[in-house]
């Protein structure tokens, strides 16, 4: 059996071993937590960089959209300037259509007159 003196002598050794083990455990746990935090920090830094890059990309899209808006406004202004001319072209087109109808009608009358003249010319010499 062990005597109390032996137990007291062994107890400080056990306590040193226990203290060393606990210190090592705390060190390892703190290293693990630090590693996890560093990993999380790295992921957050990467996410921040990606967000900045996307924000820059969208800013350039905004610039393009703004330029397109100005271009469309300019085209609308030019289009309004051409509306007068398009209405004149439509009026001329209508007049040309009416003129073609009159020319077609005159052509038919000229053809009838031509037939009558030919008919009268052919009939007259035979008499």
Secondary structure, 3 states (H helix, E strand, C coil): CCCHHHHHHHHHHHHHHHHHHHHHHHHHHHHHHHHHHHHHHHHHHHHHHHHHHHHHHHHHHHHHHHHHHHHHHHHHHHHHHHHHHHHHHHHHHHHHHHHHHHHHHHHHHHHHHHHHHHHHHHHHHHC
